[in-house]
Amino acid sequence: MEAHLHTMSNLFAQLGLPADPTAIDDFISAHRPLGSGVALYRAPFWTATQRAFLKEEIIEDADWAGVIDELNARLS
């Protein structure tokens, strides 16, 4: 089975957030830096649904994991 590569815009749309590049940059600027040792899915700015999605995708190393890791790096 071929893995799908998701973009940052796809991830933000999946999370129900504005997904255009400016909105993504604004979100990251508003929420960084993520405290050291804080798992991305535990950040206080996520809804319960967003948190569950992020946690599940990372734990399962699903096809969203790469772009979630990228978001984590950009928030650090």
All heavy atoms as a GROMACS GRO file, in nm:
protein
  592
    1MET      N    1   0.084  -0.118   0.000
    1MET     CA    2   0.000   0.000   0.000
    1MET      C    3   0.088   0.124   0.000
    1MET      O    4   0.184   0.132   0.075
    1MET     CB    5  -0.091  -0.002   0.122
    1MET     CG    6  -0.185   0.115   0.127
    1MET     SD    7  -0.320   0.096   0.245
    1MET     CE    8  -0.236   0.124   0.400
    2GLU      N    9   0.054   0.220  -0.079
    2GLU     CA   10   0.132   0.343  -0.090
    2GLU      C   11   0.087   0.443   0.016
    2GLU      O   12  -0.032   0.467   0.035
    2GLU     CB   13   0.111   0.403  -0.229
    2GLU     CG   14   0.195   0.526  -0.254
    2GLU     CD   15   0.176   0.576  -0.396
    2GLU    OE1   16   0.170   0.496  -0.488
    2GLU    OE2   17   0.168   0.699  -0.410
    3ALA      N   18   0.183   0.502   0.088
    3ALA     CA   19   0.151   0.603   0.188
    3ALA      C   20   0.118   0.734   0.120
    3ALA      O   21   0.175   0.768   0.018
    3ALA     CB   22   0.270   0.621   0.283
    4HIS      N   23   0.025   0.803   0.176
    4HIS     CA   24  -0.012   0.935   0.124
    4HIS      C   25   0.073   1.039   0.194
    4HIS      O   26   0.096   1.032   0.314
    4HIS     CB   27  -0.160   0.963   0.151
    4HIS     CG   28  -0.250   0.874   0.074
    4HIS    ND1   29  -0.290   0.752   0.120
    4HIS    CD2   30  -0.307   0.890  -0.046
    4HIS    CE1   31  -0.368   0.696   0.031
    4HIS    NE2   32  -0.381   0.776  -0.070
    5LEU      N   33   0.117   1.136   0.120
    5LEU     CA   34   0.191   1.246   0.178
    5LEU      C   35   0.097   1.364   0.194
    5LEU      O   36   0.037   1.408   0.096
    5LEU     CB   37   0.310   1.284   0.089
    5LEU     CG   38   0.416   1.175   0.071
    5LEU    CD1   39   0.523   1.223  -0.024
    5LEU    CD2   40   0.476   1.136   0.205
    6HIS      N   41   0.083   1.409   0.315
    6HIS     CA   42  -0.007   1.520   0.344
    6HIS      C   43   0.073   1.649   0.356
    6HIS      O   44   0.186   1.648   0.401
    6HIS     CB   45  -0.082   1.493   0.474
    6HIS     CG   46  -0.172   1.374   0.467
    6HIS    ND1   47  -0.288   1.372   0.395
    6HIS    CD2   48  -0.160   1.251   0.522
    6HIS    CE1   49  -0.345   1.254   0.406
    6HIS    NE2   50  -0.269   1.178   0.483
    7THR      N   51   0.011   1.757   0.321
    7THR     CA   52   0.072   1.888   0.334
    7THR      C   53   0.028   1.954   0.465
    7THR      O   54  -0.068   1.909   0.528
    7THR     CB   55   0.032   1.980   0.217
    7THR    OG1   56  -0.110   2.006   0.227
    7THR    CG2   57   0.066   1.918   0.083
    8MET      N   58   0.094   2.062   0.499
    8MET     CA   59   0.055   2.138   0.618
    8MET      C   60  -0.087   2.192   0.600
    8MET      O   61  -0.167   2.190   0.694
    8MET     CB   62   0.155   2.251   0.643
    8MET     CG   63   0.140   2.319   0.775
    8MET     SD   64   0.174   2.215   0.920
    8MET     CE   65   0.347   2.182   0.901
    9SER      N   66  -0.119   2.235   0.480
    9SER     CA   67  -0.256   2.283   0.453
    9SER      C   68  -0.358   2.172   0.474
    9SER      O   69  -0.465   2.196   0.532
    9SER     CB   70  -0.267   2.338   0.310
    9SER     OG   71  -0.196   2.459   0.299
   10ASN      N   72  -0.326   2.050   0.428
   10ASN     CA   73  -0.416   1.936   0.450
   10ASN      C   74  -0.436   1.911   0.599
   10ASN      O   75  -0.548   1.884   0.643
   10ASN     CB   76  -0.361   1.808   0.389
   10ASN     CG   77  -0.350   1.807   0.239
   10ASN    OD1   78  -0.257   1.750   0.185
   10ASN    ND2   79  -0.444   1.868   0.169
   11LEU      N   80  -0.328   1.920   0.675
   11LEU     CA   81  -0.336   1.895   0.819
   11LEU      C   82  -0.424   2.000   0.886
   11LEU      O   83  -0.512   1.966   0.966
   11LEU     CB   84  -0.197   1.896   0.883
   11LEU     CG   85  -0.194   1.879   1.035
   11LEU    CD1   86  -0.257   1.747   1.079
   11LEU    CD2   87  -0.051   1.890   1.086
   12PHE      N   88  -0.404   2.125   0.854
   12PHE     CA   89  -0.484   2.230   0.916
   12PHE      C   90  -0.632   2.215   0.878
   12PHE      O   91  -0.720   2.234   0.963
   12PHE     CB   92  -0.430   2.368   0.880
   12PHE     CG   93  -0.325   2.415   0.978
   12PHE    CD1   94  -0.202   2.352   0.986
   12PHE    CD2   95  -0.348   2.522   1.063
   12PHE    CE1   96  -0.105   2.393   1.076
   12PHE    CE2   97  -0.253   2.564   1.155
   12PHE     CZ   98  -0.130   2.499   1.161
   13ALA      N   99  -0.659   2.179   0.754
   13ALA     CA  100  -0.798   2.155   0.713
   13ALA      C  101  -0.855   2.037   0.791
   13ALA      O  102  -0.970   2.042   0.838
   13ALA     CB  103  -0.804   2.129   0.563
   14GLN      N  104  -0.777   1.931   0.808
   14GLN     CA  105  -0.822   1.814   0.884
   14GLN      C  106  -0.853   1.851   1.029
   14GLN      O  107  -0.946   1.797   1.089
   14GLN     CB  108  -0.713   1.705   0.881
   14GLN     CG  109  -0.745   1.580   0.957
   14GLN     CD  110  -0.856   1.498   0.894
   14GLN    OE1  111  -0.880   1.507   0.774
   14GLN    NE2  112  -0.924   1.420   0.973
   15LEU      N  113  -0.778   1.945   1.083
   15LEU     CA  114  -0.799   1.991   1.221
   15LEU      C  115  -0.911   2.095   1.232
   15LEU      O  116  -0.943   2.141   1.341
   15LEU     CB  117  -0.670   2.049   1.277
   15LEU     CG  118  -0.556   1.949   1.299
   15LEU    CD1  119  -0.426   2.021   1.328
   15LEU    CD2  120  -0.591   1.850   1.410
   16GLY      N  121  -0.969   2.133   1.118
   16GLY     CA  122  -1.078   2.230   1.119
   16GLY      C  123  -1.029   2.373   1.136
   16GLY      O  124  -1.104   2.459   1.182
   17LEU      N  125  -0.906   2.398   1.098
   17LEU     CA  126  -0.846   2.531   1.110
   17LEU      C  127  -0.829   2.593   0.972
   17LEU      O  128  -0.820   2.520   0.872
   17LEU     CB  129  -0.710   2.520   1.178
   17LEU     CG  130  -0.710   2.464   1.321
   17LEU    CD1  131  -0.568   2.434   1.366
   17LEU    CD2  132  -0.778   2.561   1.416
   18PRO      N  133  -0.821   2.727   0.965
   18PRO     CA  134  -0.791   2.790   0.836
   18PRO      C  135  -0.661   2.732   0.780
   18PRO      O  136  -0.563   2.716   0.853
   18PRO     CB  137  -0.776   2.937   0.871
   18PRO     CG  138  -0.856   2.955   0.997
   18PRO     CD  139  -0.838   2.825   1.072
   19ALA      N  140  -0.662   2.698   0.653
   19ALA     CA  141  -0.553   2.620   0.596
   19ALA      C  142  -0.469   2.692   0.492
   19ALA      O  143  -0.386   2.631   0.428
   19ALA     CB  144  -0.609   2.491   0.537
   20ASP      N  145  -0.490   2.824   0.476
   20ASP     CA  146  -0.407   2.895   0.379
   20ASP      C  147  -0.272   2.927   0.444
   20ASP      O  148  -0.261   2.930   0.567
   20ASP     CB  149  -0.476   3.022   0.330
   20ASP     CG  150  -0.501   3.121   0.442
   20ASP    OD1  151  -0.605   3.109   0.511
   20ASP    OD2  152  -0.416   3.209   0.463
   21PRO      N  153  -0.168   2.946   0.364
   21PRO     CA  154  -0.033   2.966   0.420
   21PRO      C  155  -0.022   3.079   0.522
   21PRO      O  156   0.047   3.063   0.624
   21PRO     CB  157   0.053   2.995   0.296
   21PRO     CG  158  -0.018   2.925   0.185
   21PRO     CD  159  -0.166   2.940   0.217
   22THR      N  160  -0.090   3.189   0.499
   22THR     CA  161  -0.084   3.301   0.595
   22THR      C  162  -0.146   3.262   0.728
   22THR      O  163  -0.091   3.291   0.834
   22THR     CB  164  -0.153   3.425   0.537
   22THR    OG1  165  -0.088   3.461   0.415
   22THR    CG2  166  -0.147   3.542   0.634
   23ALA      N  167  -0.260   3.195   0.724
   23ALA     CA  168  -0.326   3.152   0.847
   23ALA      C  169  -0.241   3.052   0.924
   23ALA      O  170  -0.233   3.056   1.047
   23ALA     CB  171  -0.463   3.093   0.816
   24ILE      N  172  -0.176   2.962   0.852
   24ILE     CA  173  -0.088   2.864   0.916
   24ILE      C  174   0.029   2.934   0.983
   24ILE      O  175   0.061   2.907   1.099
   24ILE     CB  176  -0.039   2.760   0.812
   24ILE    CG1  177  -0.157   2.674   0.766
   24ILE    CG2  178   0.073   2.674   0.870
   24ILE    CD1  179  -0.128   2.588   0.645
   25ASP      N  180   0.092   3.027   0.913
   25ASP     CA  181   0.204   3.102   0.971
   25ASP      C  182   0.158   3.182   1.093
   25ASP      O  183   0.230   3.188   1.194
   25ASP     CB  184   0.267   3.196   0.868
   25ASP     CG  185   0.345   3.122   0.760
   25ASP    OD1  186   0.380   3.003   0.781
   25ASP    OD2  187   0.372   3.184   0.655
   26ASP      N  188   0.039   3.241   1.085
   26ASP     CA  189  -0.014   3.317   1.198
   26ASP      C  190  -0.040   3.226   1.318
   26ASP      O  191  -0.010   3.263   1.433
   26ASP     CB  192  -0.143   3.390   1.160
   26ASP     CG  193  -0.121   3.505   1.063
   26ASP    OD1  194  -0.004   3.547   1.043
   26ASP    OD2  195  -0.221   3.554   1.006
   27PHE      N  196  -0.096   3.109   1.294
   27PHE     CA  197  -0.121   3.012   1.401
   27PHE      C  198   0.009   2.974   1.469
   27PHE      O  199   0.020   2.974   1.592
   27PHE     CB  200  -0.191   2.887   1.344
   27PHE     CG  201  -0.217   2.782   1.448
   27PHE    CD1  202  -0.338   2.779   1.516
   27PHE    CD2  203  -0.122   2.684   1.477
   27PHE    CE1  204  -0.362   2.681   1.612
   27PHE    CE2  205  -0.145   2.587   1.573
   27PHE     CZ  206  -0.266   2.585   1.641
   28ILE      N  207   0.109   2.941   1.390
   28ILE     CA  208   0.238   2.900   1.444
   28ILE      C  209   0.302   3.013   1.523
   28ILE      O  210   0.351   2.993   1.634
   28ILE     CB  211   0.328   2.846   1.333
   28ILE    CG1  212   0.272   2.712   1.280
   28ILE    CG2  213   0.473   2.831   1.381
   28ILE    CD1  214   0.335   2.661   1.154
   29SER      N  215   0.298   3.134   1.470
   29SER     CA  216   0.354   3.249   1.540
   29SER      C  217   0.284   3.274   1.673
   29SER      O  218   0.347   3.308   1.773
   29SER     CB  219   0.344   3.374   1.453
   29SER     OG  220   0.427   3.364   1.342
   30ALA      N  221   0.152   3.256   1.674
   30ALA     CA  222   0.074   3.281   1.795
   30ALA      C  223   0.096   3.175   1.903
   30ALA      O  224   0.076   3.204   2.021
   30ALA     CB  225  -0.074   3.289   1.760
   31HIS      N  226   0.135   3.055   1.864
   31HIS     CA  227   0.142   2.945   1.960
   31HIS      C  228   0.283   2.893   1.988
   31HIS      O  229   0.299   2.797   2.063
   31HIS     CB  230   0.053   2.829   1.913
   31HIS     CG  231  -0.091   2.864   1.914
   31HIS    ND1  232  -0.157   2.904   1.801
   31HIS    CD2  233  -0.181   2.869   2.014
   31HIS    CE1  234  -0.282   2.931   1.832
   31HIS    NE2  235  -0.299   2.911   1.961
   32ARG      N  236   0.382   2.957   1.932
   32ARG     CA  237   0.517   2.911   1.961
   32ARG      C  238   0.582   3.002   2.062
   32ARG      O  239   0.540   3.115   2.077
   32ARG     CB  240   0.599   2.897   1.833
   32ARG     CG  241   0.634   3.025   1.762
   32ARG     CD  242   0.720   3.000   1.644
   32ARG     NE  243   0.838   2.928   1.688
   32ARG     CZ  244   0.958   2.940   1.638
   32ARG    NH1  245   0.979   3.016   1.537
   32ARG    NH2  246   1.060   2.875   1.686
   33PRO      N  247   0.677   2.959   2.135
   33PRO     CA  248   0.732   2.825   2.134
   33PRO      C  249   0.650   2.731   2.221
   33PRO      O  250   0.596   2.771   2.324
   33PRO     CB  251   0.872   2.843   2.190
   33PRO     CG  252   0.857   2.955   2.287
   33PRO     CD  253   0.753   3.046   2.225
   34LEU      N  254   0.644   2.608   2.178
   34LEU     CA  255   0.582   2.502   2.256
   34LEU      C  256   0.682   2.468   2.366
   34LEU      O  257   0.801   2.454   2.339
   34LEU     CB  258   0.558   2.382   2.166
   34LEU     CG  259   0.473   2.268   2.218
   34LEU    CD1  260   0.334   2.318   2.256
   34LEU    CD2  261   0.462   2.159   2.113
   35GLY      N  262   0.636   2.461   2.487
   35GLY     CA  263   0.727   2.435   2.599
   35GLY      C  264   0.806   2.308   2.580
   35GLY      O  265   0.756   2.210   2.525
   36SER      N  266   0.931   2.308   2.622
   36SER     CA  267   1.014   2.189   2.607
   36SER      C  268   0.952   2.076   2.690
   36SER      O  269   0.903   2.096   2.800
   36SER     CB  270   1.157   2.216   2.650
   36SER     OG  271   1.164   2.234   2.788
   37GLY      N  272   0.953   1.959   2.635
   37GLY     CA  273   0.897   1.844   2.703
   37GLY      C  274   0.746   1.832   2.691
   37GLY      O  275   0.688   1.737   2.742
   38VAL      N  276   0.680   1.928   2.624
   38VAL     CA  277   0.535   1.922   2.605
   38VAL      C  278   0.508   1.852   2.472
   38VAL      O  279   0.552   1.900   2.367
   38VAL     CB  280   0.471   2.062   2.605
   38VAL    CG1  281   0.322   2.054   2.573
   38VAL    CG2  282   0.493   2.131   2.738
   39ALA      N  283   0.439   1.741   2.477
   39ALA     CA  284   0.401   1.672   2.354
   39ALA      C  285   0.305   1.761   2.276
   39ALA      O  286   0.220   1.828   2.335
   39ALA     CB  287   0.335   1.538   2.386
   40LEU      N  288   0.319   1.763   2.147
   40LEU     CA  289   0.236   1.850   2.062
   40LEU      C  290   0.088   1.832   2.094
   40LEU      O  291   0.016   1.931   2.111
   40LEU     CB  292   0.262   1.821   1.914
   40LEU     CG  293   0.175   1.899   1.816
   40LEU    CD1  294   0.204   2.049   1.824
   40LEU    CD2  295   0.195   1.848   1.675
   41TYR      N  296   0.041   1.710   2.105
   41TYR     CA  297  -0.102   1.688   2.127
   41TYR      C  298  -0.149   1.732   2.265
   41TYR      O  299  -0.268   1.747   2.288
   41TYR     CB  300  -0.139   1.539   2.103
   41TYR     CG  301  -0.087   1.445   2.207
   41TYR    CD1  302  -0.161   1.416   2.321
   41TYR    CD2  303   0.036   1.382   2.191
   41TYR    CE1  304  -0.113   1.329   2.417
   41TYR    CE2  305   0.084   1.294   2.285
   41TYR     CZ  306   0.008   1.267   2.398
   41TYR     OH  307   0.056   1.180   2.493
   42ARG      N  308  -0.055   1.758   2.356
   42ARG     CA  309  -0.093   1.805   2.490
   42ARG      C  310  -0.093   1.957   2.502
   42ARG      O  311  -0.125   2.011   2.609
   42ARG     CB  312   0.002   1.747   2.595
   42ARG     CG  313  -0.020   1.600   2.613
   42ARG     CD  314   0.054   1.548   2.730
   42ARG     NE  315   0.018   1.407   2.747
   42ARG     CZ  316   0.076   1.326   2.830
   42ARG    NH1  317   0.173   1.370   2.906
   42ARG    NH2  318   0.038   1.201   2.838
   43ALA      N  319  -0.060   2.027   2.396
   43ALA     CA  320  -0.062   2.174   2.400
   43ALA      C  321  -0.203   2.223   2.433
   43ALA      O  322  -0.302   2.163   2.388
   43ALA     CB  323  -0.015   2.230   2.267
   44PRO      N  324  -0.213   2.328   2.510
   44PRO     CA  325  -0.344   2.373   2.559
   44PRO      C  326  -0.435   2.436   2.453
   44PRO      O  327  -0.553   2.456   2.479
   44PRO     CB  328  -0.307   2.478   2.666
   44PRO     CG  329  -0.172   2.527   2.625
   44PRO     CD  330  -0.103   2.409   2.563
   45PHE      N  331  -0.382   2.464   2.336
   45PHE     CA  332  -0.464   2.533   2.236
   45PHE      C  333  -0.547   2.440   2.148
   45PHE      O  334  -0.624   2.485   2.065
   45PHE     CB  335  -0.378   2.625   2.148
   45PHE     CG  336  -0.250   2.565   2.099
   45PHE    CD1  337  -0.247   2.482   1.990
   45PHE    CD2  338  -0.130   2.594   2.165
   45PHE    CE1  339  -0.128   2.428   1.944
   45PHE    CE2  340  -0.010   2.541   2.120
   45PHE     CZ  341  -0.009   2.458   2.009
   46TRP      N  342  -0.534   2.307   2.164
   46TRP     CA  343  -0.613   2.214   2.084
   46TRP      C  344  -0.746   2.184   2.150
   46TRP      O  345  -0.757   2.182   2.272
   46TRP     CB  346  -0.539   2.080   2.067
   46TRP     CG  347  -0.406   2.089   2.003
   46TRP    CD1  348  -0.287   2.050   2.057
   46TRP    CD2  349  -0.374   2.138   1.872
   46TRP    NE1  350  -0.185   2.071   1.968
   46TRP    CE2  351  -0.235   2.126   1.853
   46TRP    CE3  352  -0.450   2.191   1.767
   46TRP    CZ2  353  -0.171   2.164   1.736
   46TRP    CZ3  354  -0.386   2.230   1.651
   46TRP    CH2  355  -0.248   2.216   1.636
   47THR      N  356  -0.846   2.156   2.068
   47THR     CA  357  -0.972   2.104   2.121
   47THR      C  358  -0.952   1.956   2.153
   47THR      O  359  -0.852   1.895   2.111
   47THR     CB  360  -1.086   2.116   2.018
   47THR    OG1  361  -1.057   2.031   1.906
   47THR    CG2  362  -1.103   2.261   1.969
   48ALA      N  363  -1.046   1.897   2.222
   48ALA     CA  364  -1.036   1.754   2.255
   48ALA      C  365  -1.029   1.669   2.128
   48ALA      O  366  -0.952   1.572   2.121
   48ALA     CB  367  -1.154   1.712   2.343
   49THR      N  368  -1.105   1.705   2.029
   49THR     CA  369  -1.106   1.629   1.903
   49THR      C  370  -0.973   1.641   1.830
   49THR      O  371  -0.918   1.542   1.781
   49THR     CB  372  -1.221   1.677   1.812
   49THR    OG1  373  -1.344   1.662   1.884
   49THR    CG2  374  -1.227   1.600   1.683
   50GLN      N  375  -0.919   1.763   1.824
   50GLN     CA  376  -0.790   1.784   1.759
   50GLN      C  377  -0.681   1.707   1.834
   50GLN      O  378  -0.596   1.642   1.772
   50GLN     CB  379  -0.755   1.933   1.756
   50GLN     CG  380  -0.843   2.014   1.665
   50GLN     CD  381  -0.828   2.164   1.688
   50GLN    OE1  382  -0.797   2.209   1.799
   50GLN    NE2  383  -0.851   2.242   1.584
   51ARG      N  384  -0.684   1.714   1.965
   51ARG     CA  385  -0.585   1.646   2.049
   51ARG      C  386  -0.589   1.495   2.023
   51ARG      O  387  -0.485   1.431   2.005
   51ARG     CB  388  -0.615   1.676   2.196
   51ARG     CG  389  -0.513   1.627   2.293
   51ARG     CD  390  -0.542   1.675   2.436
   51ARG     NE  391  -0.527   1.820   2.442
   51ARG     CZ  392  -0.627   1.906   2.467
   51ARG    NH1  393  -0.749   1.862   2.492
   51ARG    NH2  394  -0.605   2.035   2.470
   52ALA      N  395  -0.708   1.437   2.019
   52ALA     CA  396  -0.722   1.294   1.997
   52ALA      C  397  -0.668   1.254   1.860
   52ALA      O  398  -0.598   1.153   1.847
   52ALA     CB  399  -0.868   1.253   2.011
   53PHE      N  400  -0.698   1.333   1.758
   53PHE     CA  401  -0.648   1.304   1.624
   53PHE      C  402  -0.496   1.306   1.621
   53PHE      O  403  -0.433   1.212   1.572
   53PHE     CB  404  -0.705   1.405   1.524
   53PHE     CG  405  -0.642   1.395   1.387
   53PHE    CD1  406  -0.677   1.294   1.300
   53PHE    CD2  407  -0.545   1.486   1.348
   53PHE    CE1  408  -0.618   1.284   1.175
   53PHE    CE2  409  -0.485   1.477   1.223
   53PHE     CZ  410  -0.521   1.375   1.136
   54LEU      N  411  -0.436   1.413   1.673
   54LEU     CA  412  -0.291   1.425   1.672
   54LEU      C  413  -0.224   1.310   1.748
   54LEU      O  414  -0.128   1.250   1.700
   54LEU     CB  415  -0.248   1.560   1.731
   54LEU     CG  416  -0.285   1.683   1.649
   54LEU    CD1  417  -0.267   1.809   1.731
   54LEU    CD2  418  -0.205   1.688   1.520
   55LYS      N  419  -0.276   1.278   1.864
   55LYS     CA  420  -0.219   1.172   1.946
   55LYS      C  421  -0.227   1.038   1.873
   55LYS      O  422  -0.128   0.964   1.864
   55LYS     CB  423  -0.291   1.164   2.080
   55LYS     CG  424  -0.236   1.057   2.172
   55LYS     CD  425  -0.309   1.056   2.304
   55LYS     CE  426  -0.253   0.950   2.397
   55LYS     NZ  427  -0.326   0.946   2.524
   56GLU      N  428  -0.343   1.006   1.820
   56GLU     CA  429  -0.362   0.878   1.752
   56GLU      C  430  -0.272   0.863   1.631
   56GLU      O  431  -0.210   0.759   1.610
   56GLU     CB  432  -0.508   0.863   1.710
   56GLU     CG  433  -0.538   0.732   1.642
   56GLU     CD  434  -0.684   0.718   1.608
   56GLU    OE1  435  -0.770   0.762   1.688
   56GLU    OE2  436  -0.713   0.662   1.501
   57GLU      N  437  -0.261   0.969   1.552
   57GLU     CA  438  -0.180   0.962   1.431
   57GLU      C  439  -0.032   0.946   1.462
   57GLU      O  440   0.039   0.874   1.392
   57GLU     CB  441  -0.204   1.086   1.344
   57GLU     CG  442  -0.345   1.096   1.290
   57GLU     CD  443  -0.385   0.978   1.204
   57GLU    OE1  444  -0.315   0.950   1.105
   57GLU    OE2  445  -0.487   0.915   1.236
   58ILE      N  446   0.015   1.011   1.568
   58ILE     CA  447   0.156   0.998   1.606
   58ILE      C  448   0.183   0.859   1.665
   58ILE      O  449   0.279   0.793   1.628
   58ILE     CB  450   0.198   1.109   1.706
   58ILE    CG1  451   0.205   1.243   1.633
   58ILE    CG2  452   0.329   1.077   1.774
   58ILE    CD1  453   0.313   1.253   1.528
   59ILE      N  454   0.097   0.814   1.756
   59ILE     CA  455   0.118   0.685   1.820
   59ILE      C  456   0.118   0.573   1.716
   59ILE      O  457   0.200   0.481   1.723
   59ILE     CB  458   0.012   0.660   1.929
   59ILE    CG1  459   0.041   0.750   2.049
   59ILE    CG2  460   0.009   0.514   1.972
   59ILE    CD1  461  -0.065   0.749   2.156
   60GLU      N  462   0.028   0.581   1.620
   60GLU     CA  463   0.018   0.477   1.518
   60GLU      C  464   0.118   0.497   1.405
   60GLU      O  465   0.123   0.415   1.313
   60GLU     CB  466  -0.124   0.471   1.462
   60GLU     CG  467  -0.225   0.425   1.565
   60GLU     CD  468  -0.365   0.416   1.510
   60GLU    OE1  469  -0.384   0.433   1.387
   60GLU    OE2  470  -0.456   0.392   1.589
   61ASP      N  471   0.196   0.604   1.411
   61ASP     CA  472   0.289   0.638   1.304
   61ASP      C  473   0.217   0.631   1.169
   61ASP      O  474   0.267   0.577   1.071
   61ASP     CB  475   0.412   0.547   1.305
   61ASP     CG  476   0.527   0.605   1.224
   61ASP    OD1  477   0.532   0.728   1.204
   61ASP    OD2  478   0.612   0.526   1.178
   62ALA      N  479   0.098   0.689   1.167
   62ALA     CA  480   0.012   0.688   1.049
   62ALA      C  481   0.066   0.782   0.942
   62ALA      O  482   0.167   0.851   0.963
   62ALA     CB  483  -0.130   0.729   1.090
   63ASP      N  484  -0.002   0.787   0.830
   63ASP     CA  485   0.049   0.867   0.719
   63ASP      C  486   0.046   1.018   0.747
   63ASP      O  487   0.108   1.093   0.674
   63ASP     CB  488  -0.020   0.832   0.588
   63ASP     CG  489  -0.169   0.856   0.588
   63ASP    OD1  490  -0.229   0.866   0.696
   63ASP    OD2  491  -0.227   0.863   0.478
   64TRP      N  492  -0.021   1.060   0.851
   64TRP     CA  493  -0.018   1.201   0.890
   64TRP      C  494   0.105   1.234   0.976
   64TRP      O  495   0.134   1.350   1.002
   64TRP     CB  496  -0.143   1.237   0.971
   64TRP     CG  497  -0.268   1.246   0.892
   64TRP    CD1  498  -0.364   1.150   0.880
   64TRP    CD2  499  -0.313   1.357   0.814
   64TRP    NE1  500  -0.465   1.195   0.800
   64TRP    CE2  501  -0.437   1.322   0.758
   64TRP    CE3  502  -0.259   1.484   0.787
   64TRP    CZ2  503  -0.509   1.409   0.676
   64TRP    CZ3  504  -0.331   1.568   0.706
   64TRP    CH2  505  -0.455   1.531   0.651
   65ALA      N  506   0.176   1.134   1.025
   65ALA     CA  507   0.284   1.155   1.123
   65ALA      C  508   0.392   1.250   1.072
   65ALA      O  509   0.442   1.333   1.148
   65ALA     CB  510   0.345   1.022   1.165
   66GLY      N  511   0.429   1.241   0.947
   66GLY     CA  512   0.535   1.326   0.894
   66GLY      C  513   0.501   1.474   0.902
   66GLY      O  514   0.582   1.555   0.948
   67VAL      N  515   0.382   1.511   0.860
   67VAL     CA  516   0.344   1.652   0.863
   67VAL      C  517   0.316   1.698   1.007
   67VAL      O  518   0.340   1.814   1.041
   67VAL     CB  519   0.227   1.682   0.766
   67VAL    CG1  520   0.096   1.627   0.816
   67VAL    CG2  521   0.216   1.831   0.738
   68ILE      N  522   0.270   1.607   1.092
   68ILE     CA  523   0.252   1.642   1.234
   68ILE      C  524   0.389   1.669   1.296
   68ILE      O  525   0.404   1.764   1.375
   68ILE     CB  526   0.174   1.533   1.309
   68ILE    CG1  527   0.029   1.528   1.258
   68ILE    CG2  528   0.179   1.556   1.460
   68ILE    CD1  529  -0.051   1.410   1.308
   69ASP      N  530   0.488   1.589   1.263
   69ASP     CA  531   0.625   1.614   1.311
   69ASP      C  532   0.677   1.748   1.261
   69ASP      O  533   0.745   1.821   1.335
   69ASP     CB  534   0.720   1.503   1.265
   69ASP     CG  535   0.701   1.373   1.341
   69ASP    OD1  536   0.642   1.375   1.451
   69ASP    OD2  537   0.746   1.269   1.289
   70GLU      N  538   0.644   1.781   1.137
   70GLU     CA  539   0.685   1.911   1.083
   70GLU      C  540   0.620   2.025   1.161
   70GLU      O  541   0.687   2.124   1.195
   70GLU     CB  542   0.646   1.920   0.935
   70GLU     CG  543   0.682   2.052   0.870
   70GLU     CD  544   0.632   2.064   0.728
   70GLU    OE1  545   0.599   1.963   0.663
   70GLU    OE2  546   0.624   2.180   0.680
   71LEU      N  547   0.492   2.012   1.192
   71LEU     CA  548   0.424   2.114   1.272
   71LEU      C  549   0.488   2.125   1.409
   71LEU      O  550   0.512   2.236   1.459
   71LEU     CB  551   0.275   2.082   1.285
   71LEU     CG  552   0.194   2.176   1.374
   71LEU    CD1  553   0.200   2.320   1.324
   71LEU    CD2  554   0.050   2.129   1.385
   72ASN      N  555   0.519   2.013   1.470
   72ASN     CA  556   0.584   2.013   1.601
   72ASN      C  557   0.716   2.089   1.595
   72ASN      O  558   0.747   2.170   1.684
   72ASN     CB  559   0.605   1.869   1.649
   72ASN     CG  560   0.653   1.862   1.790
   72ASN    OD1  561   0.607   1.934   1.877
   72ASN    ND2  562   0.747   1.774   1.814
   73ALA      N  563   0.795   2.063   1.492
   73ALA     CA  564   0.924   2.132   1.476
   73ALA      C  565   0.903   2.282   1.458
   73ALA      O  566   0.978   2.362   1.515
   73ALA     CB  567   0.999   2.074   1.356
   74ARG      N  568   0.804   2.320   1.380
   74ARG     CA  569   0.780   2.463   1.357
   74ARG      C  570   0.728   2.533   1.481
   74ARG      O  571   0.748   2.654   1.496
   74ARG     CB  572   0.682   2.482   1.240
   74ARG     CG  573   0.745   2.445   1.107
   74ARG     CD  574   0.654   2.469   0.990
   74ARG     NE  575   0.625   2.610   0.972
   74ARG     CZ  576   0.539   2.657   0.882
   74ARG    NH1  577   0.477   2.574   0.800
   74ARG    NH2  578   0.517   2.786   0.872
   75LEU      N  579   0.665   2.459   1.572
   75LEU     CA  580   0.616   2.519   1.695
   75LEU      C  581   0.723   2.521   1.804
   75LEU      O  582   0.704   2.585   1.907
   75LEU     CB  583   0.492   2.443   1.746
   75LEU     CG  584   0.363   2.475   1.671
   75LEU    CD1  585   0.256   2.371   1.705
   75LEU    CD2  586   0.314   2.615   1.703
   76SER      N  587   0.832   2.451   1.784
   76SER     CA  588   0.938   2.444   1.885
   76SER      C  589   1.030   2.565   1.879
   76SER      O  590   1.036   2.636   1.786
   76SER     CB  591   1.020   2.318   1.866
   76SER     OG  592   0.938   2.206   1.891
   0.00000   0.00000   0.00000
